[in-house]
Amino acid sequence: MNDKKVFFKKGKVDVPTRVIHIGIMVFALAAYFTGDGAGDYKRVDYSGYTLHQWLGMGISIFILLRVLYGLAGPKAARFSSWVPYTKERLRLALEGLMSVFLYRRPARPAHQGIAGAINALGLLIFCWMAVTGSFMFFFLEPGSRAGGLIHFIKEIHEAGETLVPAYLIIHIGAVVIHALYGRDIWRKMLFMKKRSA
């Protein structure tokens, strides 16, 4: 119970969670928008690739921090407290999905139900991108075409061109739904004060 107070004390989200979230958000968007320029890795001048790889390493660091925080942080932040891998949590996620279609607000703690499923999906996608991107960071030789295993890793990394925007649409949609219910979670995550009534 004390751990939950640290993470969600009086409706506030703890500082490490907010810093990690902002870091992921900034580096993910920057890496995504520089991704098209990374195709110059096979040329003599591969400055687009260099920029993208360093932004990608930035998100990899924040993803690693989030994973470590999810394993050893406060109880409410730990994966064992909210990832929907049990029958009961999967049921709550399904109920949450149905409540979206029926425009009903489910009474759930943070990260439970559909929110937990959405967060777990995002974490999986960004871990995928961080692992494949880090592999290329260390093993892709710029200035020539990728071949073999590196080419395969590059191809599955490029699935992020679809996965990242799809996830962002879902995540931003969830934030909008929370805002419609009067919950200012997005303001808390960005260190903004709650809007006065």
trRosetta pair geometry for C-beta under 8 A, 3 or more apart (Angstrom, degrees):
i j d omega theta_ij theta_ji phi_ij phi_ji
1 4 5.8 -52 -156 30 37 111
1 5 6.9 38 147 -20 65 101
2 5 5.5 -52 -155 32 39 114
2 6 6.8 43 148 -22 67 99
3 6 5.6 -50 -156 29 37 113
3 7 6.5 24 152 -10 68 108
3 74 4.4 161 -168 -172 90 86
3 75 3.3 89 105 15 153 103
3 76 5.9 173 129 -10 92 80
4 7 5.8 -61 -146 44 35 105
4 8 5.8 -28 174 38 73 104
4 74 7.5 155 -71 155 25 117
4 75 6.4 -52 -50 75 68 108
4 76 4.6 103 -111 -54 64 123
4 109 8.0 -50 -146 -159 128 140
5 8 7.1 -79 -122 66 21 63
5 9 5.0 54 176 -90 65 85
6 9 6.5 5 -116 -39 13 109
6 14 6.0 21 148 -79 75 133
6 74 4.6 -155 84 -113 123 147
6 76 7.6 -180 67 24 80 114
7 13 7.1 -13 174 -145 64 57
7 14 5.2 -68 -124 -15 44 116
7 17 7.0 75 -147 -29 85 145
7 73 7.9 90 -89 141 113 110
7 74 4.5 -169 -53 96 103 142
7 75 7.5 -119 -13 62 134 61
7 76 3.6 -143 53 63 158 128
7 77 5.4 -171 -112 -38 132 90
7 110 7.9 -147 132 67 114 138
8 11 6.7 6 -179 -101 82 18
8 12 7.0 153 -158 64 37 45
8 13 6.8 -6 -100 -95 62 53
8 76 6.1 -109 -9 152 104 172
8 109 7.8 -148 3 -165 172 97
8 110 6.0 176 -88 12 138 136
9 12 5.4 -23 72 52 75 101
9 14 7.8 79 10 -73 99 79
11 188 7.4 -136 145 -85 80 151
12 188 6.2 -171 -138 -148 53 125
13 17 5.2 -102 165 84 104 130
13 18 5.6 124 103 -56 112 97
13 110 8.0 162 -96 -145 100 167
13 185 7.6 73 -37 -154 130 78
13 188 5.0 114 11 140 105 120
13 189 6.2 11 49 -84 154 62
14 17 5.0 91 67 9 82 107
14 18 7.2 -157 97 -5 41 91
14 74 6.7 125 -13 7 159 142
14 77 7.4 -67 40 -55 130 132
15 18 5.7 -61 -147 40 34 109
15 19 6.1 31 159 -19 71 107
16 19 5.8 -56 -142 38 31 109
16 20 6.1 28 161 -17 66 108
16 69 6.1 179 140 -120 125 139
16 73 6.9 -160 99 -129 142 126
16 77 8.0 6 90 -114 113 168
17 20 6.0 -58 -147 39 26 108
17 21 6.2 27 155 -20 63 110
17 69 7.3 170 -86 156 66 150
17 73 7.9 108 -68 180 89 156
17 77 6.1 -139 -82 -109 115 126
17 189 8.0 -82 124 -123 93 80
18 21 5.6 -55 -145 37 30 113
18 22 6.3 27 158 -17 65 106
18 188 7.2 -115 -94 142 122 70
18 189 5.5 -179 -124 -152 85 47
18 190 7.6 -164 -161 -62 108 15
18 191 6.2 109 164 -56 145 83
19 22 5.9 -56 -147 38 29 108
19 23 6.3 31 153 -20 63 108
20 23 5.7 -56 -148 37 30 114
20 24 6.4 30 155 -18 65 105
20 62 5.8 149 -155 -166 68 91
20 65 5.3 -151 -115 109 112 117
20 66 5.0 139 172 -77 134 84
20 69 6.3 -106 -50 10 164 156
21 24 5.9 -55 -149 36 29 109
21 25 6.2 29 154 -20 64 109
21 189 5.3 -72 106 -165 152 109
22 25 5.5 -55 -145 38 31 114
22 26 6.1 27 160 -17 67 108
22 189 7.4 164 -57 157 82 82
22 190 6.9 116 -91 -114 109 60
23 26 6.1 -56 -142 38 26 105
23 27 6.1 8 167 -1 64 114
23 58 7.4 -138 -177 162 92 92
23 59 7.7 160 143 -113 81 51
23 61 7.7 -82 162 92 135 92
23 62 3.8 -174 119 -107 118 138
23 65 7.4 31 75 51 150 141
24 27 6.5 -67 -140 48 22 98
24 28 5.6 23 164 -22 64 117
24 59 6.2 77 -135 -143 56 86
24 62 4.7 -161 -67 125 68 134
24 63 6.6 97 -108 -69 106 67
24 66 6.7 23 -59 -41 133 140
24 126 6.5 8 -157 -154 118 161
25 28 6.1 -57 -137 36 19 109
25 29 6.4 13 165 -12 59 110
26 29 6.3 -64 -152 38 23 104
26 30 6.2 16 157 -13 62 114
26 58 8.0 -69 100 136 93 132
27 30 5.6 -57 -140 42 32 111
27 31 5.9 30 161 -18 68 109
27 55 5.8 173 -156 -178 78 76
27 56 7.7 136 168 -103 105 17
27 58 4.0 -153 -122 108 134 109
27 59 3.7 -175 119 -65 121 79
27 62 6.1 160 31 13 140 135
28 31 6.0 -57 -143 40 25 107
28 32 6.1 28 156 -22 63 109
28 59 5.2 104 -69 -115 63 138
28 126 6.6 -59 -100 -116 127 116
28 129 8.0 84 -127 91 92 155
28 164 6.8 -176 178 -149 106 123
29 32 5.6 -54 -144 35 29 113
29 33 6.2 17 162 -10 65 110
30 33 6.2 -62 -144 42 26 102
30 34 6.3 9 161 -5 63 114
30 55 4.6 -132 115 -153 108 136
30 58 7.6 4 70 66 130 141
31 34 6.1 -68 -143 46 28 100
31 35 6.6 57 152 -59 62 89
31 52 6.2 93 -147 -157 69 71
31 55 4.2 -177 -79 119 77 110
31 56 4.8 109 -131 -76 133 65
31 58 7.4 -166 -52 56 114 100
31 59 5.6 -71 -9 -9 146 135
31 129 7.9 124 117 159 143 131
31 133 7.7 -1 -170 -128 143 160
32 35 5.7 -30 -160 -16 32 121
32 160 7.5 -129 -108 143 86 109
32 164 5.3 -156 -104 124 127 154
32 165 7.5 133 -165 -56 142 81
34 37 5.3 -54 -172 40 68 115
34 38 6.7 84 133 -42 79 94
34 48 6.9 -175 -179 -167 90 77
34 51 5.3 -115 -171 114 147 109
34 52 4.4 -166 118 -87 108 82
34 55 5.9 107 41 30 140 151
35 38 5.5 -45 -158 11 40 119
35 52 5.9 113 -95 -134 39 133
35 160 7.5 -150 -117 95 153 112
35 161 6.5 -174 127 -89 152 90
36 39 6.7 -32 178 -2 45 111
36 48 7.9 -67 100 -179 55 136
37 40 6.4 -27 175 4 63 111
37 47 8.0 -48 161 97 120 69
37 48 2.9 -133 156 -157 96 122
37 49 7.3 -141 125 -47 75 44
37 51 6.8 2 99 59 134 120
37 52 6.2 174 77 -41 90 119
38 41 6.2 11 169 -37 69 105
38 48 5.6 -138 -71 130 30 92
38 49 4.6 88 -150 -106 64 62
38 51 8.0 -128 -81 67 78 77
38 52 3.8 -64 -76 45 112 162
38 53 7.2 123 -127 -42 116 75
39 42 7.7 -30 167 14 59 98
39 48 7.2 -16 42 102 56 137
39 49 7.6 -153 32 -71 14 95
40 43 4.8 -44 -172 25 79 120
40 45 6.8 -35 164 100 129 68
40 46 4.9 175 117 -126 88 60
40 47 7.2 -11 93 43 142 55
40 48 4.5 94 27 42 122 116
40 49 5.6 -136 71 -23 75 97
41 46 5.0 66 -119 -148 36 131
41 49 3.8 111 -78 -97 81 156
41 140 6.5 -16 179 150 145 130
41 142 4.8 -107 -163 -120 76 83
41 143 7.8 -67 164 -14 57 33
41 146 7.5 22 104 -37 131 104
42 46 7.6 128 23 -94 22 118
42 142 7.7 -124 -71 -157 23 57
42 143 7.2 14 -161 139 30 9
42 144 6.1 -13 -143 160 72 12
42 145 4.9 27 -125 -79 127 58
42 146 7.5 -101 -79 -13 101 70
43 46 5.6 158 64 -71 78 77
43 143 7.3 -54 98 -119 24 43
44 143 6.2 44 -110 -129 42 86
46 49 4.2 -25 170 35 101 121
46 50 6.1 114 113 -28 80 90
46 142 4.3 -145 60 -171 165 128
46 143 6.6 -106 -19 -58 132 58
47 50 5.4 -50 -145 34 37 116
47 51 6.4 39 157 -19 67 101
48 51 6.0 -53 -150 35 30 109
48 52 6.3 25 154 -13 64 111
49 52 5.8 -60 -146 42 31 110
49 53 6.0 29 158 -21 68 108
49 142 5.7 163 96 -113 148 124
50 53 6.0 -55 -143 35 26 108
50 54 6.6 20 160 -13 62 107
50 142 7.5 -3 -62 -78 83 167
51 54 6.3 -64 -153 38 27 104
51 55 6.4 21 155 -13 65 110
52 55 5.9 -59 -146 41 31 108
52 56 6.0 35 154 -23 65 109
53 56 5.4 -53 -146 37 31 117
53 57 6.5 34 153 -21 64 100
53 133 7.3 174 -132 -178 63 96
53 136 7.2 -126 -115 108 107 100
53 137 5.1 142 -167 -108 109 87
54 57 5.6 -45 -147 32 35 111
54 58 6.8 46 148 -24 60 98
55 58 5.4 -46 -157 26 38 119
55 59 7.0 32 149 -12 65 98
56 59 5.9 -53 -152 37 36 105
56 60 6.3 42 148 -24 66 105
56 129 7.5 -126 -145 154 100 95
56 130 7.6 168 177 -117 83 53
56 133 4.1 -131 176 173 133 141
56 134 7.6 -158 137 -61 106 55
56 137 6.7 -161 93 -65 119 119
57 60 5.2 -49 -146 34 38 119
57 61 6.6 44 154 -24 66 98
57 133 7.6 -149 -63 131 51 112
57 134 7.0 101 -106 -101 73 78
57 137 5.8 102 -71 -118 104 158
58 61 6.0 -53 -156 29 30 110
58 62 6.8 20 151 -9 63 105
59 62 5.6 -57 -149 42 39 108
59 63 6.0 42 152 -22 71 104
59 126 6.8 -117 165 -164 117 106
59 129 7.2 -18 112 109 137 116
59 130 6.2 -132 114 -91 90 96
59 133 7.8 39 69 70 110 157
60 63 5.6 -52 -144 37 31 112
60 64 6.3 35 154 -21 64 104
60 130 4.0 139 -111 -153 74 98
60 133 6.3 -145 -62 84 118 114
60 134 5.1 114 -128 -66 154 111
60 137 7.9 -93 -10 -7 159 152
61 64 5.7 -53 -151 34 30 113
61 65 6.5 33 149 -19 63 104
62 65 5.4 -48 -148 35 37 115
62 66 6.4 39 152 -21 65 102
63 66 5.6 -52 -149 35 34 112
63 67 6.4 35 152 -20 66 102
63 123 7.8 140 -146 -151 93 69
63 126 5.2 -164 -103 135 124 107
63 127 5.9 165 179 -89 132 58
63 130 4.3 -120 53 -56 156 160
64 67 5.7 -52 -148 35 32 111
64 68 6.4 30 154 -16 65 106
64 130 7.4 -172 -41 168 78 149
65 68 5.8 -56 -147 40 30 110
65 69 6.1 29 154 -18 66 109
66 69 5.6 -55 -143 40 30 111
66 70 6.1 32 154 -21 64 108
66 123 6.9 -145 128 -124 133 105
67 70 5.6 -56 -147 38 29 112
67 71 6.5 21 154 -14 63 108
67 123 7.9 132 -81 -168 77 115
67 127 7.2 89 -71 -100 124 115
68 71 5.8 -62 -149 39 31 106
68 72 6.1 -30 172 31 69 107
68 73 7.7 98 120 -40 61 92
69 72 7.0 -80 -125 61 23 69
69 73 3.9 34 -173 -47 69 131
69 77 5.7 -56 151 144 96 134
70 73 6.5 0 -62 18 20 114
70 77 6.3 -117 -100 145 50 81
70 78 5.8 108 -175 -140 49 39
70 79 4.4 54 169 -38 110 92
70 123 7.7 64 -58 -141 162 152
71 78 6.8 67 -126 -135 11 88
71 79 6.9 -4 -75 12 54 109
72 78 7.6 102 -29 -100 9 102
73 77 4.0 -43 102 85 130 131
73 78 6.1 -172 62 -64 79 70
74 77 4.9 80 60 12 79 106
74 78 7.3 -135 95 -24 38 86
75 78 5.7 -47 -151 13 34 117
75 81 5.6 113 160 -69 70 143
76 81 5.7 -134 -130 124 28 160
76 82 7.5 50 -174 -38 55 119
76 109 7.9 -113 -138 157 111 127
76 110 7.1 52 177 72 120 111
76 111 7.4 140 174 31 82 134
77 81 7.4 63 49 44 19 134
78 81 4.9 93 69 -2 84 104
78 82 7.8 141 84 11 51 86
79 82 6.9 -95 -149 54 32 75
79 83 4.5 13 -174 -20 83 125
79 120 8.0 96 -142 -106 96 97
80 83 7.3 -20 -79 26 18 102
81 111 7.4 61 108 97 94 135
82 89 7.7 143 -171 -138 36 135
82 110 7.9 -42 -108 113 145 66
82 111 3.7 -9 -153 133 154 120
82 112 6.1 -108 -134 -76 90 56
82 116 4.5 -151 167 -118 90 116
82 119 7.3 5 126 70 127 138
83 89 7.4 67 108 145 38 161
83 116 6.3 179 -112 178 21 108
83 120 5.0 106 -135 -96 83 126
84 89 3.8 -161 -129 135 68 109
84 90 5.2 122 169 -75 107 54
84 92 7.1 -143 -115 64 116 96
84 93 4.7 24 -125 -38 165 135
84 113 7.8 54 -81 -140 129 10
84 116 4.9 123 -37 110 96 119
84 117 5.0 -20 20 -75 142 80
84 120 6.4 -127 26 1 83 152
85 89 6.6 20 32 65 37 136
85 90 7.7 31 -140 -49 7 98
86 89 4.7 87 55 12 84 102
86 90 6.8 -149 90 -6 41 87
87 90 5.8 -57 -148 38 28 111
87 91 6.4 32 152 -23 63 105
88 91 5.6 -53 -152 32 31 114
88 92 6.6 31 151 -18 64 103
89 92 5.5 -49 -148 35 37 113
89 93 6.4 41 151 -22 65 102
89 112 7.3 -117 -133 -151 87 74
89 113 7.8 -139 -162 -76 64 32
89 116 6.5 -71 -172 94 113 154
90 93 5.5 -50 -148 33 34 114
90 94 6.5 35 152 -18 65 103
91 94 5.8 -54 -151 36 32 110
91 95 6.4 33 151 -17 65 106
92 95 5.6 -52 -146 39 33 113
92 96 6.2 38 152 -23 64 105
92 106 8.0 135 -169 165 82 151
92 108 6.7 119 -176 -115 120 132
92 112 5.8 -51 145 164 148 91
92 113 4.0 -103 148 -93 95 72
92 114 7.9 -130 132 -25 72 55
92 116 7.6 45 98 31 117 128
93 96 5.5 -52 -149 35 31 115
93 97 6.5 35 151 -21 63 102
93 113 5.3 157 -86 -172 42 44
93 114 5.2 117 -150 -81 62 47
93 116 6.4 -98 -84 66 104 97
93 117 4.1 91 -141 -39 131 130
94 97 5.6 -49 -150 32 34 113
94 98 6.6 32 152 -16 64 104
95 98 5.7 -55 -150 38 33 111
95 99 6.3 36 151 -23 66 105
95 106 6.4 112 126 -109 101 143
95 113 6.4 -77 72 -136 91 114
96 99 5.6 -52 -147 32 33 113
96 100 6.9 42 151 -26 62 96
96 106 5.3 -91 -105 15 72 156
96 108 6.8 -23 -88 -17 116 157
96 113 3.5 123 -49 161 135 115
96 114 2.9 -148 117 -16 130 101
96 115 7.0 -120 -165 -9 158 67
96 117 7.5 176 67 17 134 120
97 100 5.8 -46 -160 21 35 114
97 101 7.2 27 149 -10 63 102
97 114 5.2 147 -56 -96 63 123
97 117 7.9 -26 -54 53 106 153
98 101 5.8 -58 -157 38 39 108
98 102 6.2 19 152 -3 72 113
99 102 5.7 -65 -138 52 34 100
99 103 7.8 -120 167 46 60 4
99 104 4.4 -94 -152 72 88 90
99 105 7.0 114 168 -101 128 6
99 106 4.6 -160 -7 -42 174 100
99 114 7.6 -140 48 -8 103 137
100 103 7.5 21 -179 -75 29 40
100 114 6.8 162 -33 -160 120 178
100 177 6.5 -39 -127 -130 95 159
105 181 5.0 118 -101 -128 129 135
106 113 5.8 165 102 -141 151 176
106 114 7.7 122 30 12 143 106
108 112 4.2 -145 177 82 112 111
108 113 4.6 -77 -115 0 168 128
108 115 7.0 174 102 18 133 119
109 112 4.9 73 63 -5 76 129
110 115 6.8 -97 -167 118 48 152
110 185 7.9 147 -118 -118 111 130
111 115 5.5 -119 -115 114 22 109
111 116 4.8 73 166 -85 65 81
111 119 5.9 -41 -130 23 88 155
112 115 6.4 36 54 55 35 106
112 116 5.4 9 -124 -30 18 121
113 116 6.1 122 51 16 29 100
113 117 7.4 -61 138 -2 39 99
114 117 5.4 -53 -149 37 39 113
114 118 6.2 39 153 -20 70 104
114 174 7.5 -166 126 -118 107 121
115 118 5.8 -53 -146 37 30 110
115 119 6.3 27 156 -15 64 108
115 174 6.8 137 -107 -175 73 138
116 119 5.8 -57 -144 40 29 108
116 120 6.1 30 157 -20 65 108
117 120 5.8 -55 -144 37 28 110
117 121 6.3 32 154 -22 63 106
118 121 5.7 -53 -149 34 30 113
118 122 6.5 29 154 -17 63 106
118 170 5.9 -161 -136 139 108 113
118 171 6.2 146 169 -95 118 68
118 174 5.5 76 180 -47 176 160
119 122 5.7 -54 -149 37 33 111
119 123 6.3 33 154 -20 66 106
120 123 5.7 -54 -147 37 31 112
120 124 6.4 34 153 -20 64 104
121 124 5.8 -56 -151 35 30 111
121 125 6.5 27 154 -17 65 106
121 167 6.4 -171 125 -122 103 107
121 170 7.4 -21 91 95 143 153
122 125 5.7 -55 -147 36 32 110
122 126 6.1 19 160 -9 68 110
122 167 5.2 131 -102 -177 77 131
122 171 6.0 59 -78 -74 136 130
123 126 6.1 -60 -141 44 28 103
123 127 6.1 32 157 -22 64 108
124 127 5.8 -54 -144 36 27 111
124 128 6.4 34 154 -24 62 105
125 128 5.6 -54 -155 31 30 116
125 129 6.5 24 151 -14 64 106
125 160 7.4 124 178 -118 94 83
125 163 4.9 -173 -143 153 119 121
125 164 6.6 160 155 -84 129 56
125 167 5.2 -136 34 -51 167 154
126 129 5.5 -50 -144 39 38 111
126 130 6.0 40 154 -22 67 106
127 130 5.6 -55 -142 38 31 111
127 131 6.1 27 160 -17 67 107
128 131 6.3 -59 -145 37 23 105
128 132 6.3 8 163 -4 62 113
128 156 7.9 -105 178 146 106 101
128 159 7.8 -51 141 76 135 117
128 160 7.4 177 103 -75 105 98
128 163 7.4 -21 76 110 140 166
129 132 6.3 -61 -140 46 25 101
129 133 5.6 23 162 -17 64 118
129 157 6.7 94 -133 -150 59 77
129 160 4.7 77 -100 -95 113 140
129 163 7.7 -162 -55 83 110 127
129 164 7.0 50 -67 -69 151 111
130 133 5.9 -58 -136 43 22 109
130 134 6.0 24 161 -21 62 110
131 134 5.9 -55 -144 36 24 109
131 135 6.5 30 154 -23 60 105
132 135 5.6 -50 -151 30 33 116
132 136 6.7 28 153 -13 64 103
132 153 5.3 177 -152 -175 89 88
132 154 8.0 158 170 -86 109 23
132 156 5.9 -139 -117 95 149 94
132 157 3.9 -170 130 -84 130 93
133 136 5.8 -56 -152 39 34 108
133 137 6.2 44 148 -29 66 103
133 157 5.9 125 -66 -142 65 129
134 137 5.2 -45 -146 28 36 120
134 138 6.6 19 161 -7 65 106
135 138 6.5 -70 -155 43 26 98
135 139 5.9 -27 168 24 66 119
135 150 8.0 -167 137 -120 101 67
135 153 5.1 -103 101 -169 135 153
136 139 6.5 -82 -125 57 25 80
136 140 4.3 13 -167 -18 75 126
136 146 8.0 -36 -130 -107 103 146
136 150 6.8 107 -112 -156 75 88
136 153 6.0 -175 -61 117 90 120
136 154 6.1 96 -97 -85 131 78
136 157 6.4 -35 -21 -37 137 165
137 140 7.3 15 -50 27 11 100
139 150 5.8 -147 119 -98 108 110
139 153 8.0 63 71 50 126 157
140 146 5.9 -38 -132 -97 100 115
140 150 5.4 141 -94 -164 74 126
140 154 7.1 93 -96 -73 132 113
141 144 6.0 4 102 44 105 103
145 151 7.8 22 155 -90 85 112
146 150 4.4 -126 -162 116 105 106
146 151 4.3 156 119 -79 96 69
146 154 5.1 105 84 -15 164 149
147 150 6.5 42 58 55 37 102
147 151 5.2 -2 -132 -29 17 123
148 151 6.0 119 50 16 30 100
148 152 7.3 -59 139 -3 39 100
149 152 5.5 -55 -150 36 37 113
149 153 6.3 36 153 -19 69 104
150 153 5.7 -52 -147 37 32 111
150 154 6.3 37 151 -23 64 106
151 154 5.5 -52 -149 35 31 115
151 155 6.5 33 152 -22 64 104
152 155 5.7 -54 -151 33 31 112
152 156 6.6 18 157 -9 66 104
153 156 6.2 -60 -147 42 31 101
153 157 6.1 37 152 -25 66 108
154 157 5.6 -55 -147 34 29 116
154 158 6.5 31 154 -24 63 105
155 158 5.8 -54 -153 30 30 113
155 159 7.8 50 144 -34 56 86
156 159 5.6 -20 -168 -4 48 117
157 160 6.2 -27 170 0 54 115
158 161 5.6 -5 179 -7 68 113
159 162 6.1 -57 -176 41 57 101
159 163 5.6 45 135 -15 84 117
160 163 5.2 -62 -121 51 41 104
160 164 4.9 39 180 -24 81 109
161 164 7.2 -22 -109 29 11 104
161 165 7.7 -3 166 3 41 108
162 165 6.9 -73 -158 44 27 96
162 166 6.0 23 157 -19 66 118
163 166 5.7 -64 -146 40 27 112
163 167 6.1 25 160 -18 67 108
164 167 5.9 -57 -147 37 27 108
164 168 6.3 27 156 -20 64 108
165 168 5.4 -53 -142 37 36 114
165 169 6.4 42 157 -24 67 100
166 169 5.9 -52 -154 30 30 112
166 170 6.8 26 150 -13 62 105
167 170 5.7 -58 -153 39 36 110
167 171 5.9 31 154 -17 72 110
168 171 5.6 -55 -137 42 31 109
168 172 5.8 27 164 -14 68 109
169 172 6.2 -55 -138 42 23 104
169 173 6.1 30 156 -23 59 111
170 173 5.6 -59 -150 36 26 115
170 174 6.5 27 153 -20 63 104
171 174 5.7 -53 -153 32 31 111
171 175 6.6 32 149 -19 64 103
172 175 5.4 -49 -149 34 38 114
172 176 6.4 41 150 -21 66 102
173 176 5.6 -52 -150 34 32 112
173 177 6.5 34 151 -19 65 103
174 177 5.6 -51 -148 35 34 112
174 178 6.5 36 152 -18 65 102
175 178 5.7 -52 -151 36 33 112
175 179 6.4 34 149 -21 64 105
175 185 7.0 -128 -132 76 78 106
175 186 4.9 70 -163 -66 118 124
176 179 5.5 -54 -149 36 33 114
176 180 6.4 37 151 -23 65 102
177 180 5.6 -50 -150 32 33 114
177 181 6.7 26 152 -12 63 105
178 181 5.8 -63 -155 41 34 107
178 183 4.3 -72 178 70 91 113
178 185 5.3 -29 146 20 152 119
178 186 7.3 143 83 -22 125 94
179 182 7.6 59 -177 -68 33 13
179 183 6.9 -97 -80 63 30 63
179 184 7.3 61 -113 -98 73 47
179 186 6.7 -22 -67 14 109 124
184 187 4.2 -23 171 29 104 121
184 188 6.3 111 116 -22 84 89
184 192 8.0 -113 169 90 116 104
184 194 5.0 140 66 -128 159 80
184 195 6.2 179 -97 12 140 89
185 188 5.7 -58 -154 36 37 111
185 189 6.3 36 152 -21 70 106
186 189 5.6 -52 -146 35 34 113
186 190 6.4 13 159 -2 65 111
187 190 6.2 -71 -149 48 29 97
187 192 4.0 -91 -165 78 81 110
187 193 7.0 -46 163 82 123 22
187 194 6.1 129 100 -99 143 45
187 195 6.8 -155 -72 -24 165 84
188 191 7.8 34 -175 -76 32 23
188 192 7.3 -87 -58 54 22 70
188 194 7.5 11 -64 -72 86 84
